[in-house]
């Protein structure tokens, strides 16, 4: 690397740092962060401030190689066999429908629209076909990260959201395979070579080499991830692996040509995608692999998309925006037709076929990667002008896609966050008995997002509460009707802290038997009544023995007490009941939980089970889990 290259790299690092901050600003505006990265890259390009010249993308091509490797690793890691196996037929039919329809319509549209583009006006029919093949393949790609982000944001759960996500992931795999085919055909068309049986044989050989090489790379990464190497070094190995696959592909091609005279084409994206898939599905290192990818991806994305912005030809972008809008519309209509055909063949409900297309508009990641890879493979024929046209369409899909997906999730009734709200409907808690401890409990549960009612049969105690932020109520009678006004779903909870154990028992019985409330806790006055409450299904708290037990645990396991008493704000303990039918029969190791979430216990039919990776989930299992508040919220959404 020359001094000029180092100087360019230093300037780019400063620009990328600014892009990082601008991306956060764009996110606050409700736009994708990558839009901010592209914006700053464009501002620094020769067309605006001129911080970089037209040769910069080629000077920093090693950043492209690293980023493309990570993007492909991520795409492969998102294809989890256990999660799609039960819906495989429907996923494949919808994917096939989209690919067949969209590939045809986009290819035709691209071929016809090229006559309106200045950079392709003089191209031969063969060159136009090559552009149509490559462009339509790239525009077929979807965006699993964006889809996941929207689903998590609205806490969507159901068959529709799972199908949309599964199709999105499988589509990316299909597109990388199609891209390998398109590159082979485009290379032949652009060079004027004829297509023979030997061509198809070499094509199959290229794909086989990519599959075998990807599997071997994935196994190798699994060994590295399972070794005692420091975490930082493992991350560097992943970055280096992605770089070597892309930078070394050309060297391998030349060596094979010189050694045996074969013109092989190694599809680097496919190699890395298969490697990511292999680590996730065929090694025990999927958690550390995904954790490292999550750490690396933000840095890689800001560099990749900022550099993409630098290479964006602003004059071409402006001149092709109208054509980009046409392609955006053609792509949306193609997906609509494809999902209608696929959904019909898979016997999907009518409402699914109506809204499936809206959930599959979003595009980013792999599409940008394929665009950059195309420019790198055909720099003379398909330069920045081609990339700018495709990126224009991708940007439109990335901006409007999440909006359409969010709308579809609400229309399908699978989004648990009302429009304009940032959280799901809170659970309700009724605390019976007004005193300092119950008031403190009410405040803590309100702070944790619960809707709390603090009530008592003594009106004077209710009036004595000075904290007007608490919902206090005098309940002269405690029966099914009065309790049902507050406790409306089985997810709600009751804490009985009245002075009279007999009344507490009556209230607990109504809540459990009549209202189906599962979380019922009573503070016991007379310990001799413990058995009577436990037979009802209530959780009994004896203040004196509870304090003694806490003191004992504070001596023997102080960190556990800190967690229980919420003295460690970074972690919480909660219990989640498994109600999602697609998880029944799945082992814990296949749940793909966040790295900071740990399952401590499984309660099944009232019995405690010590969990391990091969423990199989059943309906209504209660998992006691520990983790960060954010991760626990995501896990709860996925499991219930």
Secondary structure, DSSP 8 states (H G I E B T S, - for coil): --HHHHHHHHHHHHHHHHHHHHHHHHHHTTS-HHHHHHHHHHHTSTTTT-SS-TTHHHHTHHHHHHHHHHHHHHHHHT--HHHHGGGHHHHHHHHHHHHHHHHHHHHHHHHHHGGG-TTTTT--HHHHHHHHHHHHHHHH---HHHHHHHHHHTT--SHHHHHHHHHHHHHHHHHHHHHHHHHHHHHHHHHT----HHHHHHHHHHHHHHHHHHHHHHHHHHHHHTSS--HHHHHHHHHHHHHHHHHHHHHHHHHHHHHH-------HHHHHHHHHHHHHHHSS-HHHHHHHHHHHHHHHHHHHHHHHHHT--HHHHHHHHHHHHHHHHHHHHHHHHHHHHHHHHTT--HHHHHHTGGGG----HHHHHHHHHHHHHSTTTS-HHHHHHHHHHHHHHHHHHHHHHHHHHHHTT---S-TT-SS----EEEEES-SHHHHHHHHHHHHTT-EEEEEES-HHHHHT---TTSEEEE-S--SHHHHHTT--STT-EEEE--S-HHHHHHHHHIIIIIT---EEEEE-S-GGGHHHHHHHT-EEE-HHHHHHHHHHHHHH-HHHHHHHTT--TT-EEEEEE---GGGTT-BGGGS---TT-EEEEEEETTEEE---TT-B--TT-EEEEEE-HHHHHHHHHHH-
